[in-house]
Amino acid sequence: MTVRVTKPEFNLREKLSELDYSRVPYEKMPAGSVIQVQQHHLYGSGQVTTTSQSFQDSGLFIDFHPKFANSLLLVTCDFNAQSGDATNSGLRWSILREIDGTPTASSYNLLGDSSRGVSITYSSASGYIHEGTSITMEDKPNTIERVQYRMFFYSHNTTTVGVSRDWGGAHFTVMEVRE
């Protein structure tokens, strides 16, 4: 005895359109997918300067609202800085984070504790130097509330240092990556 099985034909395109997705929902994105990207830029004819040896707000920040609490956030900061004009002058900087608030010098430091940061140093007294710098950091704030990242900086030795000038400005990019 022979048994024949028949299935009705179907149109794959029609079946996909029945799913009612104009795009793949965020919840169905595979691990490693970029969920969202935000940027903030500072440009201008002036710059933010300081002679202080404690963290000062650069004015560069970004407010980010993660879609998932378990996402990985890639935080990129790049800016041009002007170090001082004295021997061994320079600046130290860091990225501070606050959840549902505004970062201050005592907020969570993505580069380590509040006494650490990244340095840009100039070792000649022949004049100011302009330097560009960039870093990408991984962060897992474990929240869907507003996460604010803000760049702070200070002078090595009380000479005037600055960031965010019109010759390059300062930039933040935050990408949320599905885990």
C-alpha positions as CSV (number, residue, x, y, z in Angstrom):
1,M,0.0,0.0,0.0
2,T,1.3,3.4,-1.0
3,V,0.6,6.4,1.1
4,R,0.9,9.8,-0.5
5,V,1.3,12.9,1.6
6,T,0.5,16.2,0.1
7,K,1.0,19.6,1.6
8,P,-0.6,22.8,0.3
9,E,1.8,25.2,-1.4
10,F,2.6,28.4,0.4
11,N,4.2,31.6,-0.5
12,L,7.1,32.4,1.8
13,R,6.9,36.2,1.1
14,E,3.2,36.2,2.2
15,K,4.0,34.2,5.4
16,L,6.7,36.8,6.3
17,S,4.4,39.7,5.7
18,E,1.8,38.0,8.0
19,L,4.3,38.4,10.9
20,D,3.5,42.1,10.9
21,Y,7.2,43.2,11.4
22,S,8.3,46.1,9.3
23,R,11.7,45.4,11.0
24,V,13.0,42.8,13.4
25,P,11.9,43.6,17.0
26,Y,14.8,44.5,19.4
27,E,13.9,41.5,21.5
28,K,14.6,39.2,18.6
29,M,17.9,40.7,17.6
30,P,20.8,38.2,18.0
31,A,23.6,38.7,20.5
32,G,26.2,41.1,19.1
33,S,23.7,43.3,17.3
34,V,23.9,47.0,17.6
35,I,20.6,48.1,19.0
36,Q,21.0,51.9,19.0
37,V,23.7,54.6,18.5
38,Q,23.8,58.1,19.8
39,Q,26.3,60.9,19.4
40,H,27.0,64.3,20.9
41,H,29.5,66.9,19.7
42,L,30.9,70.1,21.1
43,Y,32.2,72.7,18.6
44,G,32.8,76.4,19.1
45,S,35.0,79.4,18.8
46,G,36.2,79.0,22.4
47,Q,37.3,76.2,24.6
48,V,36.8,75.0,28.1
49,T,40.0,75.8,30.1
50,T,41.2,75.2,33.6
51,T,44.3,75.6,35.8
52,S,42.7,73.5,38.5
53,Q,44.3,70.2,39.7
54,S,40.9,68.7,40.5
55,F,38.4,67.4,37.9
56,Q,36.5,70.1,36.0
57,D,33.5,69.6,33.7
58,S,34.4,69.8,30.0
59,G,30.8,70.4,29.0
60,L,30.9,67.2,26.8
61,F,28.2,64.7,27.8
62,I,25.7,62.3,26.4
63,D,22.3,61.1,27.8
64,F,21.7,57.5,26.8
65,H,18.6,55.3,27.4
66,P,19.4,51.6,27.0
67,K,16.7,49.4,25.7
68,F,17.8,46.4,27.8
69,A,19.3,46.3,31.3
70,N,21.8,43.6,30.3
71,S,23.2,45.4,27.2
72,L,26.9,46.2,26.7
73,L,27.5,49.9,26.0
74,L,30.5,50.9,24.0
75,V,31.4,54.5,24.9
76,T,33.8,56.4,22.6
77,C,35.2,59.7,23.5
78,D,37.5,61.7,21.3
79,F,38.6,65.3,21.5
80,N,41.4,67.8,20.9
81,A,43.2,69.2,23.9
82,Q,45.5,72.0,24.5
83,S,48.2,71.3,27.0
84,G,50.0,74.0,28.9
85,D,53.1,75.9,27.8
86,A,55.4,75.0,30.7
87,T,57.8,72.1,31.1
88,N,55.9,68.9,31.9
89,S,52.5,70.6,31.5
90,G,49.5,68.6,30.4
91,L,46.1,67.5,31.4
92,R,44.5,64.4,32.8
93,W,41.0,63.4,31.8
94,S,38.4,60.7,32.5
95,I,34.8,59.7,31.6
96,L,32.4,59.7,34.6
97,R,29.0,58.0,34.6
98,E,25.8,58.6,36.5
99,I,22.5,56.7,36.3
100,D,19.5,58.9,36.3
101,G,21.5,61.9,37.4
102,T,24.3,64.3,36.4
103,P,27.9,63.1,36.9
104,T,30.1,64.9,39.3
105,A,33.8,64.5,40.2
106,S,32.8,61.7,42.6
107,S,30.7,59.7,40.1
108,Y,31.6,56.3,38.8
109,N,34.9,56.6,36.7
110,L,35.0,54.4,33.7
111,L,38.8,54.5,33.7
112,G,39.2,53.5,37.3
113,D,39.0,55.3,40.6
114,S,38.6,59.1,40.7
115,S,42.4,59.6,41.1
116,R,43.1,57.9,37.7
117,G,42.6,59.1,34.2
118,V,44.3,59.4,30.9
119,S,47.2,61.8,30.5
120,I,48.3,64.1,27.7
121,T,51.6,65.6,28.6
122,Y,53.8,68.2,26.9
123,S,57.5,68.2,28.0
124,S,58.8,71.3,26.3
125,A,58.4,75.0,27.3
126,S,58.5,76.2,23.7
127,G,54.7,76.7,23.5
128,Y,51.2,75.2,23.7
129,I,50.6,71.9,21.9
130,H,47.3,70.7,20.5
131,E,46.8,66.9,20.8
132,G,44.0,64.7,19.7
133,T,43.0,61.6,21.7
134,S,40.4,58.9,21.5
135,I,39.3,55.9,23.6
136,T,36.5,53.3,23.5
137,M,35.4,51.8,26.8
138,E,33.0,49.0,27.6
139,D,30.3,49.6,30.2
140,K,27.5,47.5,31.7
141,P,25.4,49.9,33.8
142,N,22.6,47.2,34.2
143,T,19.7,49.6,33.8
144,I,17.2,50.9,31.4
145,E,17.1,54.3,33.1
146,R,18.9,57.3,31.7
147,V,22.7,56.9,31.8
148,Q,24.8,60.0,31.4
149,Y,28.4,60.0,30.5
150,R,30.5,63.2,31.0
151,M,34.1,64.1,30.3
152,F,36.1,65.7,33.1
153,F,39.7,67.0,33.0
154,Y,42.3,68.9,35.1
155,S,45.8,70.4,34.8
156,H,48.9,68.5,35.7
157,N,50.7,71.5,37.3
158,T,48.3,74.5,37.3
159,T,49.2,75.7,33.8
160,T,46.2,76.5,31.6
161,V,44.9,73.5,29.7
162,G,41.8,73.2,27.6
163,V,39.5,71.0,25.5
164,S,36.7,71.4,23.0
165,R,38.1,74.1,20.7
166,D,37.0,74.8,17.2
167,W,40.0,73.0,15.8
168,G,38.5,69.6,16.4
169,G,36.0,69.9,19.2
170,A,35.0,67.0,21.4
171,H,32.8,64.0,20.6
172,F,30.9,61.2,22.3
173,T,29.4,58.1,20.7
174,V,27.5,55.4,22.6
175,M,26.5,52.1,21.0
176,E,24.2,49.6,22.7
177,V,25.1,46.0,21.9
178,R,22.7,43.2,22.5
179,E,24.2,40.5,24.8
